[in-house]
Amino acid sequence: MSSSFQASILVASPSHPNSVAWSEENLVAVASGHIVTILNPAKRFGSRGLITIPPGKPFSVGFIERKDLLSDCMLHIALSRDSSPQEKQYRENRPCVRSISWSPIGFASNSGCLLAVCTTEGHVRLYRMPFLEFSTEWVEVMDISNMLYSYLKTTNFQAANFRVSEGADPSQACFDEGDDDDLPISIMRKELKRRRLNALPVMEVKACSQKQKNTFTAPRLRSRFSKKVFGDGCQSLITAEEYASRNAMLSSLIVAWSPCLPQTSGCGISSANGLTSSCSVLAVGGKSGVLSLWRIHKPESYSIINSPDSNKTVLVGLLDAHDTWITTISWSLFISDASDPLLLLATGCSNGSVKIWQACCRRLVESSEPSGSPFSLLKEVKAADFAMATMVSLTVSGQSSNKMLLAIGKGSGSIEVWTCDILLHRFEKAGSYDAHNHAVTGLSWAFDGRCLYSCSQDDSTRCWILHGNSLCEVPIPSNTLGVEGSADVPDAFCSCLGLAISPGNLVLAVVRAFSTALLNPMYEARALKAAVEFLWIGGQQLEISSTVCPDFDVKIFPDFPEKELISWENNIVWSLNQHEPLDKPLVVWDVVAALLAFKQSIPKYVEHIVLKWLKPSVGVSANLSEAIKCLSEISSRKLQLLNIISKLVVLKKVETDKLDGKSQLLEVIGGAEDERLDWTQLHSNSEMELRDRLVGYSFTVFLEVASASHEKGTKPGYWVPIGTAQMEQWVAIHIKDIKNHLKLLADEVRTVKKSQRPSFCEYVEKEECSFCSASVPFDSPDSAICQGVKCDTGNDPTHTLSRCAVSMRICPIAPVWHCMCCQRWASKFAPSPLFRMTGYPSDFKSNSDDEHPKPWCPFCGIPLKKLLPEFLLSPSFV
């Protein structure tokens, strides 16, 4: 087992496979017993979030005759409700977490992620971060199980082809009302024996005392429940098989979010403001073998002041996937120029069968009711040994755009790998391997399908690479990059219960349970249950044999193996390139952490990696001087990444050891004054280039709206520039540094301002202090200084006000969005085209569109968040 560079102790031990999930906003959730623990991997001893699982309420699914309580199909229901001989002890049993899954980023009302949680009672709920409540307990926003029950109830449970018998007497029935925990079946039988058959013809299971139950009279109960469930005059019963089937339909086992569906032309759902909204599909598998598919939309607007939690949710299909329990689900997205985007789905069940499905994204987005499943079956992989499919992992290969990779983990410990040509629907088995001695509990592809990680109950974690048509095991890197391990976490583990990979694919998180036999019974056994270990995998070998020669002097880096340095270099560059597309914000915590670790030991290596990453944009002779000259040819996303690296890695002073009471600081890479000035100039010019593009686009939209060439400014939801007057002042201050194209746009804006008063946007030339209403001059795009007398709180009457990073207007007193990288504030979101520019555009009109503005920092590209106090959990994107 490789050495971890950090670990976090959990208060309870997980009890199900795949117990850990890593979100796109860099939060790690662990299903540990009756709670979900949410961690920030950047702050090992920092605050945590919690989700305490409440007791579920059994659903009312119908009447059955008393004699059917002893039927075989009712046995598992009876046992689950008779877990203790004493009613008090039964009620004290707490449900545990069975499955968790993060949504793509942007589905929470604060632009974060939602967490889907499935419990052992079969309930599925969605939760968000408590950014308004100032609490560690996460907030429930949706109950998927209740929504499924409501739908099934309106269709009289016809989705499962149930048969209802007519003409039975409900006086000989037992009714499961389900307003709270059910009584054990044994207690129900004792009550039936003690009473005469005609004294209590119908039982009501309520959260009240036994004495209160005995006070209900037969006529009252019969009238109440006949009207409530079946309607007036309805005298219907269902069979025990139907009762068990309905109960299975509502007993969920596994949840999984799909990737965010792409916004293709003509297939978007139009909201009230005429805008196309993004969505994802939440799959919920249960004991019946049926998969319920829920299309969940992003909020129409984001806010950190209030939380409407208004996610539009639509049931788009019920997929009859398997004949038995669904135990595992995995998603992937296939985008090709030859066809519409396809959503790929893999499902596994308890008899070992695995099925691969596909659906057209257009059909999923357009579907408005579950009239039929939008998925079609591609392939069924049957298990010869009938070993349970405990894990599946599905991905589209980055090496071949039409190649799909499927990995299947079994309860026997074996792993199967399949490859598929998606366009030709041609499947090939790459092999079956006895990977572990016990059940596979974690399985995940990494590095675009070039690498597969697996873990098992036998406490082993392994790495595999697909070489041709065979799977080969390679060691997991053991180097901790000089970061000290977790000495306070003993190496006394007995099993692994899940793994997850960071957004940048450079860190692996593994959940491991402690063995009580190996712990000190007095000091450790009571407190230590499980832990999450974090391992560096950026140095992972991705080829069996490599003949690549390093393009750097190996003698400069004597403490690291040559092959591992080459792997780190290639994997970091790959990770940075993965963030260039616009479909997600920049979350590069693992990249920044790795570069900072390298900076402390071999700083020249960091500069080498950054220049290699810039080489395609700068040219063959990549160096800092050339990079400064070519900034206008670099994409906005790459400029934002460059800002993050230069500010948080290269120019950051890292505190090391303390000698003689003074902190020793590691200066900029190389330590040379000229290099420090070059990096400082590169960072400054990069931010200047991005601001130039933002102002140029704002002026263009201003002129388009002013000329009334279209109605963008009159429709709500479209991006309209605010702070045009402040941008004009910024242009006047930097007239010598800006491009000629921006100067021409500024002249046109001044001409429009003189000819007509802009009424279509907030055009405010003179600004006032938010506290004393004194006039505030424009001196800087980031801050303003008020010199009003009323603001005098001491000897100096001046104080500093923050300006919006997008509009350059003074921020209001109300809470505004914050960038944790550059420490800027924003009261308005930046336009989407800014992040999509491949260079400085010759014409900003070609970049104009009708997309929602992005809640991302215009200079760093990371998500903007509400600044929370240290005692509350918040994500770290860098």
N, C-alpha and C positions, 0 to 999 in steps of 0.2 A: 504494500500500500504506500502511495506517495505521501510525503509530508505536507501537512496543511500549513498555510501561512497565517491563518486565523480561524477561530472557532467560537461559536456562541452556544451557551447552555440553554436547554429547553426545560420547561417546568413539567412536561409530561411526555411520554413516549408515544410516537405514532403507532398505529395498529393496522394500517392498510398500505398497500403498495402505492408508489408515486405520490408520496406525502409532501413533496416540496414543489413549488412553482416560482419562477422568476419572471417578474413583470417587465414590460417595455419601459417603465419609468424607474427601473432599478430598485424594486422592493422584492424581498423574498418572503413568501408565505409558507408556513409549515403547519400541516394538519397534525397536531399533537394532542391526542386524546379528545377531551370535550371542548377544547378551545383551538382557535387558529392563531398562531403567533406570527406577527409580521415584523420583519427586520429590515434595517438599512445596512447593507454589507459594507458601506463606507464608514459606518460608526458602530464598531463592534460592541462598545459599552454604552451606546446611545439609547434613546428612547425606543420603545416598542409599541406596536399596535396590537390589539386583541379583539377577537370575535368570540364571545361566549355563546355557545350553542344553546338556545332555549328549548324546552321540551316541546315536541311536536304535538299537534292535535290530529288524531286519527280522523279520516274523512268518513262521512256517512255514505255508504255505498249500497244500502238496501236491507231488506228483511230476509232472514232464512228461518227455516223451521228448527225447533230445538233439537230434533234428532240428528240434524246435519252438523251439529257442533263436533261430533265424533268422526266426521268423514275424514278420509285420508288427505284430501286437498286442504282441509282446514287445520291440519296438525301443526304446520309451521307457524300459522297465525296464532294458534292457541299457545304454543310454546313461547313465542315472542312476547305474548302478553301475560305469561305465567312464569316470568323469570325468577320469581321469588315466592316462597310459600307464605310470606307475610305481605299483606297489602301495603303497609308502611314502607317496608324495605323496597317493594316494587316501585312505589312512587318516587323513591329517592334515586333510582337508577337514572343516569344522565346520558343522553345521546352523545355519540362520538362523531367525529368528522371522518367521512369515508372518502371523499374526493374534493379537490379544489382546482380551480382554473381561473387564470387572469384573462380579462378582455384585452383587446388591443388598446393602445393609448388613445385617449380622447372621448371615452364613453361615460366618464363621470362628469358631473356638473362643473367641476373645477379643472376640466381637461385632462384628468388623470385616468386611471384604470379602475374598472369594477372587478370585484372578486366574487365568483360563483362558488358556493359551498353546498355540498351534498352531505347529509347526515346519515347515520345508520338507521334512522327512522324513515328514510326515504324522502325527506324534505329537501328542496332546493331553494336557496335564497341568494339574492345579490346584495353586496355591501359596497360602500364607498368610504373614503377617508374622512374622518371627522374634522374637516378644516374650519368648520363654523362652531362646533360644539366645544372645542378645547377639552377634549377627552381622549383617553387611550382606546376606548371602545368604539369600534367602527359602526357605521350607521346602516341599517337595513333600508334598501330602496325598493326592493321588489321581491315578491314571493311567487316563484315560477310554479310551484306545486299547486298553490291555490288557483292560479290561472288555468292550469291544466285540468284541475277538478271542475272548475266552472264550465269549461268547454265540454268535457265529457258528460257533465250533468245535463247540459242543454241538448245534447244528442242522445240522451238516455243510454250512454255508454255503448253506442252502436259502433264505435271505432274498433272494438274488439269482437264484433259479430256476436254479441251476447243474445241469449234466448231468454225471454221472460215468460214464465208460466202464469196463466190467468186463472182466476176463480178460487185461489187459495184463501184460507182464513188467516188474517193477520193476528188473530188472538192466539195462534199457536206459533208465534214467531219471536225471534230475538232481534232487537234493533240496535245498530251501532251508530249512535249519534255523534260521538267523537268531538265533544266540546273541550275535552282535556284528556289526560292519560286514561286509557281503558283500565278497568279492573281486570285482574287475572281471571282466566277462564275457570280455574278451580273455584274461585269465590262465587262466580256466577252459578256454577253447578250447585254449590251448597245452598245458595239462596233459593234455587228452584226446588230442591228437596224439602226445604223447611216450609215452603208455602204450598197451598193447595193450587191445583192447576188453574182454577178459575179466579184465584185471588189477584194474580198479577199476570195478565195475559201478554203484556208488552213491557220489556225492560228499557229504561232510559239510562244510558251511561253518561253521567254528568260528573263534573268536578265538585262534588258535594259529599257530605258525610253519609255513611251507611244508614244512619237513622233517618236522614232527610229522604233518602231513596225509598225507604219503606213507607213513607207517608203518601206516596202517589196512589191514586185510585185507578182502577181499571178503566172505567168509562172516560175519565179525563185523559188518560194516556192514549187510549185508542183513538179518540177524536182528534187529539192534538197531532199525533204523528201520521195518521192517515191523511189529514189535510196537508200537513207540512211536506211530506215526501211524495205521496201519490196523487194528491188533489182530492177534491170532494168526491166521494162515492167510489174511489178506486180501491180495490181489494186485491192487490197483486203481491206475489212473493217471487223471489229468485232462488235458484238452486245454489247448493254449496259450491259447485264448480264455477258458476257465474260470480258468486261473491268472491271467490279466490282469484278469479281472473281480473275482476275490477280492482281488487286490492293490489294485485301485481302491476296493473297499469299505473298505479299511483305510488308504487314503491321504487324510487329512483336509486341508482347505484353509482353512476358515473356522469360527470359533466365535462364539457370541453368547448372552448370558444374557437371559432374559425378565424383565420386572418381577416382583416378588413377587406370587404368586397371592393374591387376597383370601380371607379366612376367612369363607366363607358358611355359613349354618346348614345343618348336616347333611352337608356335603361335606368335612369335615376328616378327616385321617388320625389315628387315635388312637394315641398312643404307649403305652409300658408304664405310664405314670402316669396315663393317662386324659385327657391334655390334647391339644388340637388343635395341630398343628405347622404352621408356615408353610413354604412351599417355592417353588422357582423351577424353570424349565425351561431346560436348557442345550442349545442346538441346535448340532450339529456337521455341517457339510456337506463332502462330499468329491468325488473325481474321478468316482465312479460316478453322481453325480446323486441319490444317496440321502441323506436327512437323518436322522441318528440323534438322538432326543429323550430327554434324561435328566432325570428329576425328582429334584432334589436338595433335601433338607430341611435346615432349620436345626438346629444341635445342640440336644439336649434341655436342655442347661445350658451356661452360659458360665463360664470360669475363666481366671485369669491366673497360677495356680500350676502347673497341669499342662495338657496339651493332648492330650485323647483323639482329636481330629480325627475324631469319629464322626458324619459326615454320611451319613444314610441315602440311598442312591442307587438309583434304579429306572429301567430302560430302559422307557419307556412307548410307544414307537413307532418304526418305521422308515418314513419318508415318502418314497415314490418321487416326488421333486419334479421332476426334470429329466432330459433324455437326455444331458446333458453336464456338465462341471464346474460345481459350485456356487461362485460367486465372492463373493457378498455376502448378508447376512442382516440383517433388522431386525425388532424387536418393538414392540408397543404393546398397551395394555390398555384395553378398552372396558367401562365400568360404566354400566348404565342401570337405572332402576326398572322398565322394561317387560320386561326379560329377565334371565336369569342373566348374570353377568360373562363376557365373551368375551376370549380371548387372540388377538390378530391377529398374523400372521406374513407377512413379505414375503421372497421368495427370488429372487435373480438368478443367471444362469448365463453361460457364456462365449459363447453364441450370441445374447445380447442379450435373451432372454426373461425376463420377470419375472412371478412368480405371487404372488397374495395369498390367504392361507389364514385360516381361523378355527377355533377350538376352544372348546368350553364348559369353563370353568375347573373346574366340578364334575367333569366326566368325566376331566380331566387329573389331578385330585387323587385320584380314586377308582381310576384304572387301576393295576393291579398287574402286568401283563405286556404285552409288545408283540404282542398278538394281532392288532391292527390299528391303523392310524394314527387318532388322535383328531381329526385336522384334515380339514376339507373345503375344496375349492377355491372361492373367490369369483370370481376374475378372473385371466385371463392376458393380459399385455400383451406382444405380440410386436413385435420390432424389425424394421423394414423394411430397415434397412441391415446387420443382423446384427452391429452393434458390441457388444462385450462390455459387460455391465452391471457396472461396477466398484464402484458404490455404490448403496445404497437407504436411504432414511430414511422411517420410518413414524411417524405420530403422530395422536392424536385431538385435534381442534381444541378450544380452550378457549372459542371464541366460539359454536360450535354443538355441543352435546353429542353429536349423532348423526353428525357430519361427520368423516370420516377423510381425512388428507392423505398422499399418497405422492409422494416425489421420487425420480427415477431418474437417476443419473449414468452416462454412457457413456464407453467408451474413446475415442470420437471427440471428447470434450469437451463434448458437448451435454447438456442437462438436460431431462427431461420431468417434468411435474407433473400428478397426477391427484387428483380429489376423489371421495368416495364417501359416499352416505347408507347407513350401516351397516345400519339396520333394513330399508330397502327394497332394499338391494343394487344401488343405482343408481350407476354410475360415469360420470364426465365428465372428459374431457381438458382441463386448463386451458391446455395449450400445450407446445410444444417449443422450446427456445432454444439457440442456439450460444453457450454461456456461456464456454467456454474454448477455447484452441487445441490443447490436449493432453488426455490422459485425466484424468477427474475422480477425484481421490484422497481427497476428504473431502466429506461432505455431512451436514448436521444441522439439524433444525428447532429453533427457540428461541422463547421467550415464548409458549408454548401454541399453536404453529403459526402465529403472526403473522409470523415471520421465518425465512428459510432462508439458511444460510451454506454456501458451497462453495469448494473449493480444487482446484488442478490441478498437474500436472507442469510447466506453463508458468510456475510461481512466482507465480500470481495467486490472491488470496483475495477473494471477492465476497459481497455481501449482497443478498438479494432479499426482497421482500414481495409477498404475494398480494393483489392489488387486484381484487376482483370475480372474474372468471375468467381473469385474466392475471397474469403474473409480471413485476414491475417491479424494476429494479436501483436500489438506493439506496447512498450512500457509507457506509463503515464509519467511526464516529467516530474522529477523529484526536487529540482532546484527551487528554492523559495525566494530568489532574487535578493537575498540579503535581509529579507523581512523576517524577524524572529517569530518562531512558532508560538502556539498557545500552550505555555507551560502549565497553566492552571487547569487544563483539561486533560485528565488521565487517559492513557491509551488502554482502555478496558472495554472495548466494544464487542458486541456479539452478532450484530446484524446491520445491514444497510436497508433502508426503507424508501429510497427514492433519490433521484439526482436531478439537477437542473443546471442549465448553462446560461451564463450572463449574456446580455444583449450584444456585446462585442465578441463573444465566443472565446475570451481569454481566461475566464475563471469558471471553475466547476464547483457547484455546491452539492454536498452529499449529506443526507440525514442518516445518523447512525445511533443505534440504541446501545446503552451501557449494559454490561453483564453484571448483575448484582453479586455473582460469585467472585468477580475479580475486583470488586470495590471494597474499601474499608467499611465494614458494617456499621461502625459508629459515626464516622465523619462524612462518608461519601454516599453510601447506599440509599439513604433516605432523601438526599437532595438531588443526586444526579440520575436523571432518567434517560435523556438523549441529548444530542448536540448536532449542530449544523457545522460541518467543516468546509472551508473554502480552499481550493487548490488552484495553483497557476497551471494553465494548460496552453498558454501562449507559445511555449517552446515545444509543442506537440509535433512529433514526427508524422508527416502525412504521406511519405513514400517509403517503400520497402528498402530501396537502395537509391541513393542520390549521388550524382556525379557533379553537382553544381559547386563551382568554386566560389568562395566568398569574395566579394568585391571590396573588402576592407582588410587591413593589416591585422592578422590574428594575434600578433605579438602584443598589440595594444590592449587586448582583453585576455589576460592570462588566466583569470579565475573562472572562465566559462568554457565549456566544451564547444568546439567549432560548429558541430552539427546543430547543437541547441541554439547557438546564436543565429545561425542561418534561419532556423525555424521561427525564432522570435521575430526576426526582421520581416520575413515573408508574411507571417500571420498578423502582425500589427499593421502592415501596409494593406493587407487584404481587409482587415476590420475597418480601417479608415475609408477604404473605397466603398464598403457596403453602406456607408452612411450618406453617400452622395445623392441617391434618389430622394425624391421629395415625399415619399409616402409615409415617412415617420420623422419625428424630430431627432436631434442629436442627443444620444445618451451614451457617453463615452467614458464612464467612470473607470472601467477596467483598463482602457487604453491609457488614460491619464495616470492611473495608479501604477501601471507597469513602467511607463516612461519615467515617472518620478523615482521608482525603485532603481532603475538603471542609472539615472542621473547621479545618485549618491555613490555609485561604485565606478561606472565607466561613462562619464558624461559625453565623451566624444561619440559614443555609439548612438545616443539619442539624436544628435544633429545628423548623423549619417542616415538614420531611419527617416527623419523628416524630409531631408533633401531627396532621398530616393522616392518618397511618396509624391513630392512636388515635381519630379523629373518629367513626367508626361506633359505637364502644363508649362514648364519653364524651358525645357530643352535638354540636350545631352549634357552640356556643361552646367549642371544644376549647382548653384551656389546662392548665397544670400543676396549678393548684388544683382544677379540675374532675376531672382524672384521679385525683388523690389521693382524692377523695370517692367515686369510682365503681369502685374496685378490686374490690369484691366482685361486680360485674356483668361483669367481664372474664374471659375464658376463661383457663384455666391456661397454655395454650400461648402466648397473647399476653403474659401476665405474665412468662413465662420469657424471651421475646424482649425485653421491656422491661427486664428485669434485665441482659441481655447488653449492650444498647445503652447503658443508663445507666452501667454499670460500666466497659465497655471503650471507650466513645466519649465520652460527655458528661462523666463525672467523671474521666476519665483525664487525667493531665498528660502532654502530648506534648513530648518534648525536641526543640527546634529547633536554632538556631545556638548556638555557644559564643563568648561575648564576654568578654574579660579573664579567661579561665580559668574562667568560671562558666557553667553551663548555663542557657540561657533556656528557661523552661517556659511552654507555652501552657495557660492555666488553663481552667476549665470554660467552656462556651459563654456568650458574652456577657461573662464576667468579673465580673458583678455578684454581690455577696455574697448578695443575696436569691434570685437565680436558683440559685446554688450550693446554698443551703439547701433550696430547693424540690426540686431534683433528688435531693439526698441523702435527703430525706424520702420522695420517691416511691420510690426504690430500697429504702429500709428497710421502708416499708409494704408494698411488693409482695412482698418476701421473707416478711414477717410473714403476709401473706394466704395464701401458698402453704404455709407451715408450719402455719397454722391448718387448712387443708384436709387436709394429710397426717395431722395428729394426730387430726382428727375422723374420718377414714376408718379409721385404725388402731383407735380406740376402738370404732367401730361393728363392725368385724370381731371384735374382742376379745369384745364382748358377744354377738355372734351365735354364736361358737364356744362361749362359756361356757354359753349357754342351750341348746346342743345342738339348735338349730333345724334344722341340717343337718350333714353330715359333712365339711365343708370342711377342718376342722382335722385330721382323721384321715387324709387322703389326701396322699401326697407330691406336691410340685410346686405346690400351692396356696399363695397368699400368706397367711402368718400373721404378725401383728405381733410384733415383738421390741423390747423396750425400753419396754414400757407403763409401768413404774415411773418411768423417766426422763421420759417424756412427762407423767406426773402432776406431777412436780416442776416441769417447765417451765410447765405450766398454773398452778400455785400462784404462781410468780414473776411471771407476766404476767396475773394474774387481772383486772386493770383494763383490759387492752388486748384481750382475746379476746372473741369473740362469745358471746351468751347460749346459743346452741345448743351450743357446745363446753363451756360450764360445766355444762349438764345432762348431757352425755355423761360428763364427768369425775366427776360425782356418782354416776352409775350404775356406773362402773368401780370406784369406791371401795366401793360397796355390795356388788358381786360379790366384791371382794377380801376383804372382811370375812366374808362368808358361806361362801366356799369358797376353798381354795388353788388358784390357777390352775396346773394341771399340763399343760395342753395347749400352753403356750408358755413360753419362757424368761423368767420373771418374777423379775428380780434387782433388789432395792431397793438393796443396798449393793454398790458396785463396788470392785475392787482394782486396783492398778497392775500393768501387764503385766510390769514389770521387778522390782519389789521386794515385791509383794503387799501394799503398804500401802493403807489405806483412802483412797478418792478421793471428795471431795464433788462434788455436782452444782451448778455455778455458771453454766454456759453450755452451749447445745446444740451448739456447734462445737468446744469444747476443754475440757480439764480440767487442773488443776494438782495434781501429787502433791508432798507435802511429807515423803515418807518419808526416814528417815535413810540407808537403804541406797542410795538413789539419789544420794547426795551425790558429785558429781564435781568440786566446786570450793568456792568460798566460799558459794555459794547452794545449799542442799540441794533447792530446788524445781525442777521441770522440767515442761514442758507436754506433754500427751498429746492426741491427736486423737480426736474423737468422730465416729461415723458420722452422715452427713447425713440418713439415713433413720430410724434407730432411736434416735439420740442416745446409744447405748452407746459405751463406750471401744473404739476399734479394736484388734484383736489385733496381735501383733508381725508376723505373716505379711503379705506384700504385699496391699494392699487397693486398691480401685478409686479413681481420682483424677479430679477435674473440673478441666480446664485453664483454665476461665473463673473460677469463684469460689474455686478452690484448696481445695475441701472434699474429704473422703475418705468412702468408703462401703464397709462390709463387707456390706451387704445392699441388694438392689435395691428401688426404689420400686414400689408397686402401679400397674398399668396405668390404673385409673380416675382417678388423680390427674391424668394428662395429658389426659384426655378431658373434664374438667369444663368446662362452658360458663360457669360462675359459681359462687359459693358455694352449694352445694346446700341445699335446705330439708330434705332427708332423704338422708343418706349411704347408706341401704340401697338406694336406687334405682340407685346407681352400683356396687353390688357385682357382681362377675363372677368367672369362673374362668380368666381369661387369665393367661399368663405375666407375671411382673413385668418391667419394662423396665430394661435396663442404662443408664439415662439419669439425669443429675443432676436431682433434684426441683426445684431452684431455677433452673437454666439450660436444662434440656431437651437438652443436648448429650450425646453418648455418653461414658460413663465408660471410662477406659483405664488401663492400667498406666503408671506414671510411669517413663519410660526416660531414661537419661543422654543428654547432648547429642550424643554421637558416634554415636548410633543414630537411624535414621529413625523419626519418629512423626507422625501426622496432626495438622493444626491445624484445628479445627472453627470457631474464631472468630478 
